[in-house]
Amino acid sequence: MAARLTVTLHELVGELDLFADAWLREKHGVNFNLFEILATLAERAPIDITGLAHCLRVTKAAVSKRVPTLVADGWLTAAAGEGRRIILELTPKGVELVRIAGGELEAEFAQMLADPRLHPLRSGTGISPAALNAHLSALTDIVLAKGRTS
């Protein structure tokens, strides 16, 4: 564990991504990169390429490059929007993967949060996934708001 919270959070996210990638490859034959795109679309669709790139924190070019393959593989649809916008949505195949693999992966993370080392003074009850998600969402909002005012 690092002494600084920022480093610890970065390490945690990296390790969670590595865990998710290995788990998704083993259980569903897909990598975390694909799953992250599909899961983001499940939360935000319909969304254009620029919006998806922003959510994924990658360039518009990086998303544009992947879209034809994702469409050809049956994960998503791409339709012309206003102007030159391309609107993306999940196909039923994409929805199903996010629903099944996402649910199973959430259960894996919930199991980790139940580890007694996370609440040694509370007889091993762990951390509520819903409470952690609410706190992390609020923290994200706080960081976003701070970034807008700086």
C-alpha positions as CSV (number, residue, x, y, z in Angstrom):
1,M,0.0,0.0,0.0
2,A,1.2,3.5,-0.9
3,A,1.4,6.3,1.7
4,R,-0.6,8.6,-0.6
5,L,-4.3,8.2,-1.2
6,T,-3.9,9.2,-4.9
7,V,-1.4,6.5,-5.5
8,T,-3.4,3.9,-3.6
9,L,-6.5,4.7,-5.6
10,H,-4.6,4.5,-8.9
11,E,-3.1,1.1,-7.9
12,L,-6.5,-0.2,-6.8
13,V,-8.2,0.8,-10.1
14,G,-5.3,-0.8,-12.0
15,E,-5.5,-4.1,-10.1
16,L,-9.3,-4.2,-10.5
17,D,-8.9,-3.7,-14.2
18,L,-6.4,-6.5,-14.4
19,F,-8.6,-8.8,-12.3
20,A,-11.6,-8.0,-14.5
21,D,-9.7,-8.6,-17.7
22,A,-8.5,-12.0,-16.6
23,W,-11.9,-13.0,-15.2
24,L,-13.8,-11.8,-18.3
25,R,-11.3,-13.6,-20.6
26,E,-11.7,-16.9,-18.6
27,K,-15.5,-16.8,-18.1
28,H,-16.7,-15.0,-21.3
29,G,-13.9,-14.9,-23.8
30,V,-13.8,-11.1,-24.0
31,N,-11.3,-8.6,-22.7
32,F,-12.0,-5.8,-20.2
33,N,-11.4,-3.2,-22.9
34,L,-14.4,-4.5,-24.9
35,F,-16.5,-4.9,-21.8
36,E,-15.7,-1.4,-20.7
37,I,-16.9,0.0,-24.0
38,L,-20.1,-2.1,-23.9
39,A,-20.8,-1.4,-20.3
40,T,-20.3,2.4,-20.8
41,L,-22.8,2.2,-23.8
42,A,-25.2,0.3,-21.6
43,E,-25.2,3.2,-19.1
44,R,-25.0,6.1,-21.6
45,A,-26.6,5.0,-24.9
46,P,-27.6,6.4,-27.2
47,I,-24.4,8.3,-27.4
48,D,-22.2,9.6,-30.2
49,I,-18.5,8.7,-30.7
50,T,-17.3,11.9,-29.1
51,G,-19.4,11.3,-26.0
52,L,-18.2,7.7,-25.7
53,A,-14.6,8.8,-26.1
54,H,-15.1,11.3,-23.3
55,C,-16.6,8.7,-21.0
56,L,-13.8,6.3,-21.7
57,R,-11.1,9.0,-21.4
58,V,-9.6,8.2,-24.8
59,T,-9.5,10.1,-28.1
60,K,-12.3,10.3,-30.6
61,A,-10.0,8.7,-33.1
62,A,-9.4,5.7,-30.8
63,V,-13.2,5.1,-30.6
64,S,-13.7,5.7,-34.3
65,K,-11.1,3.1,-35.1
66,R,-12.8,0.4,-33.0
67,V,-16.4,1.1,-34.1
68,P,-16.3,-0.8,-37.5
69,T,-15.0,-3.9,-35.9
70,L,-17.5,-3.7,-33.0
71,V,-20.3,-3.3,-35.5
72,A,-19.0,-6.2,-37.6
73,D,-18.7,-8.4,-34.6
74,G,-22.3,-7.7,-33.7
75,W,-21.7,-5.8,-30.4
76,L,-23.2,-2.4,-31.3
77,T,-24.9,-0.4,-34.0
78,A,-23.7,2.8,-35.5
79,A,-26.2,5.2,-37.2
80,A,-26.0,8.6,-38.7
81,G,-27.1,11.4,-36.3
82,E,-27.4,15.1,-36.8
83,G,-24.6,16.6,-38.8
84,R,-21.7,14.3,-38.9
85,R,-22.4,12.6,-35.6
86,I,-22.4,8.8,-35.4
87,I,-24.8,7.5,-32.8
88,L,-23.9,4.2,-31.0
89,E,-26.1,1.7,-29.3
90,L,-25.8,-1.8,-28.1
91,T,-27.2,-4.8,-30.0
92,P,-29.0,-7.5,-28.1
93,K,-25.8,-9.5,-28.1
94,G,-24.0,-6.5,-26.4
95,V,-26.9,-6.0,-23.9
96,E,-26.8,-9.7,-23.0
97,L,-23.0,-9.7,-22.4
98,V,-23.2,-6.6,-20.2
99,R,-26.2,-8.0,-18.3
100,I,-24.7,-11.5,-17.6
101,A,-21.0,-10.8,-17.4
102,G,-21.6,-7.5,-15.6
103,G,-23.8,-9.1,-13.0
104,E,-21.3,-11.9,-12.4
105,L,-18.4,-9.4,-12.2
106,E,-20.4,-7.2,-9.8
107,A,-20.9,-10.3,-7.6
108,E,-17.1,-11.0,-7.7
109,F,-16.4,-7.4,-6.5
110,A,-19.2,-7.6,-3.9
111,Q,-17.5,-10.8,-2.5
112,M,-14.2,-8.9,-2.3
113,L,-16.0,-6.1,-0.4
114,A,-17.3,-8.6,2.1
115,D,-13.8,-9.6,3.1
116,P,-13.5,-9.2,6.9
117,R,-10.2,-7.3,6.6
118,L,-12.3,-4.3,5.4
119,H,-14.1,-4.0,8.7
120,P,-12.1,-5.6,11.4
121,L,-14.0,-3.8,14.2
122,R,-17.4,-4.9,12.9
123,S,-16.9,-8.6,13.1
124,G,-16.2,-9.0,9.4
125,T,-19.3,-7.5,7.8
126,G,-17.3,-5.9,4.9
127,I,-18.4,-2.9,2.9
128,S,-21.8,-2.5,1.3
129,P,-21.3,-2.4,-2.5
130,A,-24.3,0.1,-2.8
131,A,-22.8,2.4,-0.1
132,L,-19.3,2.3,-1.7
133,N,-20.8,3.0,-5.1
134,A,-22.8,5.9,-3.7
135,H,-19.7,7.4,-2.0
136,L,-17.6,6.9,-5.1
137,S,-20.3,8.5,-7.3
138,A,-20.5,11.5,-4.9
139,L,-16.7,11.8,-4.9
140,T,-16.7,11.8,-8.7
141,D,-19.3,14.6,-8.7
142,I,-17.2,16.6,-6.2
143,V,-14.1,16.2,-8.3
144,L,-15.9,17.1,-11.5
145,A,-17.4,20.2,-9.9
146,K,-14.0,21.3,-8.5
147,G,-12.5,20.8,-12.0
148,R,-15.1,23.1,-13.5
149,T,-14.3,25.9,-11.0
150,S,-10.5,25.8,-11.2
